[in-house]
Amino acid sequence: MLTRRIIPCLDVKAGRVVKGVAFLNHRDAGDPVALAAAYNEAGADELVFYDITASSDERAIMVEVVERTAEQVFIPLTVGGGIRSTDDMYRMLRAGADKVSINTAAVLNPRLIAEGAQRFGSQCIVLSIDARRVSAPGEPPRWAVFTHTGANPRPTGLDAIAWARRGAELGAGEICINSMDADGQKTGYDLALLRAVAEAVPVPVIASGGVGNPEHMYQGLSEGLADAVLAASIFHFGEYSVAEVKQYLRERGVPVRGA
Amino acid sequence: MPMAVINYGAGNLPNVVRALRHVGADLVVTDDPAVIRAAPAVVLPGVGATADTMRSLRELGIAEVLPEVVAAGRPFLGICVGMQVLLSASEEFGLHPCLDIVAGTVRRLPASAGKVPQIGWNQVRFAPAHAGHPLLADIPDGSDFYFVHSYFCDVADPALVAGTTTYGTPFPSVMIRDNLAAVQFHPEKSGKWGLRLLANFVSYAMGHAGNRTHPHQHQSLQI
């Protein structure tokens, strides 16, 4: 049986791991290569490096981080952040990434999804979506897509569910859906958002934003219908181990990868 | 002499090479049919579509070399699409011929499987007849491996199916016929059991090369 994936996500800036709370107030939590190796040994099913670097000099550092990781960690690795062209994708894939995650660049140029899928295969292209609930209380829920999340998120005018569907049609092999409302709050994923996306697209959905404990992951995988769960701070600061999360899920009948 | 890892532009080539080197393989990355023909062992990586892969292998003059290499008894490992192209034909984007080294057809995973492609870790159940094969040494039955695929190998001869995985339908995830081995999953991305399988192949290939050089000397294939 296909197992559900537990994916630690490392935010990387200038070659160091940081983790934002609601994308702000970054704290330094160490060397990405060492952390990747540790997560591999701890039973993580996959890893995500999210490059929050601003300058091109620092991007070159990211390529080197990916190369060093790929030399010693033999589980799937996704790299996101700052990927704007198929040449950017190629640089990360050649360095050893298995997938690239695109977000703002895909909103600005949806053809990038199709071009990436055509050049490297859909399995390499993850469409990452930052969504915020915009419906009033009592209305049927609606979520809008934002870019440049952080201090100044910009509305795109796109409906999150429609954009997820379009992304899959264009060739995205997976959809990573991040709730901006839940992100950093540790109160659980936005389950209605997850479920709406999972029911709308024929490709795997990765839940992101808001996880504070293993129960939240269980909810994301059961009620939220997600195929995989992304988490950062609860792992990085040792609040829970990957093994504890898997044990919790296993006890509740969720198939997870064994040791 | 180093084993040949075939370079025809497959996306996972660099990671296959990294993983093989990590387990101690002496290898050369090559698209030269002469080098492949002379190599003591051959690895065919793969990601993507069978039609594209077959086109690349034909253009490079590699397609006609591979049946020779396999027939000559050289240890051979096909990975993912590198497994699929070994079959007679593929239904992906219209029925087209493949290498026809193993009888069978590459078919799409059934819609009943749920989401296609299958992306993630799934269990491999070993066939009792193959459980003792050196390629599978020290790997527990039912171990999880990492899969990314929309198509599977419908192998005509069930005796060649050394490992089975279920996604909508049971499908061959490991195929073994004498010196020929192939896996539908990505051992280069399957953590410790993937590395173990690659190490087993390297060990098998080295033992085989040793046997070729010193025909009177019995070498253990175990590691």
Interface residues (C-beta under 8 A of the other chain):
Chain A: M1 L2 T3 R4 R5 N40 D45 A70 E71 Q72 F74 I75 P76 L93 R94 G96 D98 F120 G121 S122 Q123 C124 G173 E174 P202 V203 P204 D227 A228 R257 G258
Chain B: G11 N12 P14 N15 R18 A19 H22 V47 G48 A49 K115 V116 P117 Q118 I119 G120 W121 N122 Q123 S143 D144 Y146 F147 V148 T166 Y167 E188 K189 S190 G191 G194 L195
